[in-house]
Amino acid sequence: MSITRIGCGPRMSKAVIHGHTVYLAGQVASTTKGGSVHDQTADILAQIDAILAEAGTDKTKLLSATIWLTDMGTFGEMNAVWDTWVAAGCTPARATVEAKLAAAEYKVEIAVIAAR
């Protein structure tokens, strides 16, 4: 089976496609870096939509999601955005954990795996 890489860089790829599965790297805010958890979550989910589309799939085919928050006290704020984004009846298996992220201005990071 072939492997296709999207946004392949020296350290990581934005996504890797193997067979009928798409693995996205953890996504962090790009336009709302340093913003609220709400804004960063919306920014990240828009990026995920774009990468999934480039890979030939969409959020209705999500298999799993891992979400990292720098403060579990913002769980509800993140979920408010997630709940309006995720497709009804197509919710993935999901884990949410509190962790330090790569840079202080990041408050949320999300990685997903989807079918094609």
C-alpha positions as CSV (number, residue, x, y, z in Angstrom):
1,M,0.0,0.0,0.0
2,S,1.3,3.4,-0.8
3,I,1.8,6.3,1.6
4,T,1.0,9.9,0.7
5,R,2.2,12.8,2.7
6,I,0.4,16.2,2.8
7,G,2.5,19.3,3.9
8,C,5.6,17.2,4.3
9,G,8.3,19.1,6.1
10,P,11.7,18.3,7.7
11,R,10.2,17.4,11.0
12,M,6.6,16.3,10.3
13,S,3.8,16.1,7.8
14,K,0.4,17.8,8.3
15,A,-1.2,14.5,7.3
16,V,-0.2,11.1,6.2
17,I,-2.5,8.9,4.1
18,H,-2.1,5.1,4.2
19,G,-4.7,3.0,2.5
20,H,-8.1,4.4,3.5
21,T,-6.9,6.1,6.6
22,V,-5.8,9.7,7.1
23,Y,-3.7,10.6,10.1
24,L,-3.4,14.3,10.9
25,A,-0.6,15.8,13.0
26,G,-1.6,17.9,16.0
27,Q,-3.0,21.2,14.8
28,V,-2.5,24.5,16.7
29,A,-4.0,27.9,16.0
30,S,-2.5,29.8,13.1
31,T,-4.6,33.0,12.8
32,T,-5.6,33.2,16.5
33,K,-2.3,32.3,18.2
34,G,-2.5,33.8,21.7
35,G,-6.3,34.2,21.4
36,S,-9.0,32.6,23.5
37,V,-9.6,28.8,23.7
38,H,-12.9,29.4,21.8
39,D,-11.1,31.3,19.0
40,Q,-8.2,28.9,18.8
41,T,-10.5,25.8,18.7
42,A,-12.5,27.4,15.8
43,D,-9.2,28.2,14.0
44,I,-7.9,24.6,14.4
45,L,-11.2,23.0,13.3
46,A,-11.1,25.1,10.2
47,Q,-7.6,23.9,9.5
48,I,-8.7,20.3,10.1
49,D,-11.6,20.7,7.6
50,A,-9.1,22.0,5.0
51,I,-6.6,19.2,5.5
52,L,-9.2,16.5,5.5
53,A,-10.6,18.0,2.2
54,E,-7.1,18.0,0.7
55,A,-6.9,14.3,1.7
56,G,-10.2,13.5,0.1
57,T,-12.3,13.1,3.2
58,D,-14.2,15.2,5.7
59,K,-15.3,15.3,9.4
60,T,-18.2,12.9,8.9
61,K,-15.5,10.2,8.6
62,L,-13.6,10.9,11.8
63,L,-12.5,7.8,13.6
64,S,-10.7,9.4,16.6
65,A,-9.6,12.7,18.1
66,T,-7.1,13.7,20.7
67,I,-7.4,17.1,22.2
68,W,-4.8,18.8,24.4
69,L,-5.7,21.8,26.6
70,T,-3.3,23.8,28.7
71,D,-6.0,24.3,31.3
72,M,-8.8,21.8,31.9
73,G,-10.8,24.7,33.2
74,T,-11.4,25.6,29.6
75,F,-12.9,22.2,28.7
76,G,-16.4,23.7,28.4
77,E,-15.2,26.6,26.2
78,M,-13.5,24.2,23.8
79,N,-16.5,21.8,23.8
80,A,-18.9,24.7,22.9
81,V,-17.0,25.1,19.6
82,W,-16.4,21.4,19.1
83,D,-20.1,20.5,19.6
84,T,-21.2,22.9,16.9
85,W,-18.5,21.6,14.5
86,V,-18.6,17.9,14.8
87,A,-21.2,16.1,12.6
88,A,-24.2,14.8,14.4
89,G,-24.1,11.0,14.4
90,C,-20.5,10.9,13.3
91,T,-18.7,11.7,16.5
92,P,-15.3,10.1,16.8
93,A,-13.8,8.2,19.7
94,R,-12.1,11.1,21.7
95,A,-9.7,11.8,24.5
96,T,-9.1,15.2,26.0
97,V,-6.1,15.8,28.3
98,E,-4.4,18.7,30.0
99,A,-0.8,19.3,28.9
100,K,1.9,21.9,28.3
101,L,2.0,22.7,24.6
102,A,5.0,23.7,22.4
103,A,4.6,27.4,23.0
104,A,2.9,29.5,25.7
105,E,0.5,31.2,23.2
106,Y,-1.0,27.8,22.2
107,K,-3.9,26.8,24.5
108,V,-5.4,24.0,22.3
109,E,-4.0,21.3,20.1
110,I,-6.1,18.8,18.2
111,A,-5.1,15.6,16.2
112,V,-7.6,13.5,14.3
113,I,-7.6,10.2,12.4
114,A,-10.2,9.8,9.6
115,A,-11.3,7.2,7.1
116,R,-11.4,8.1,3.3
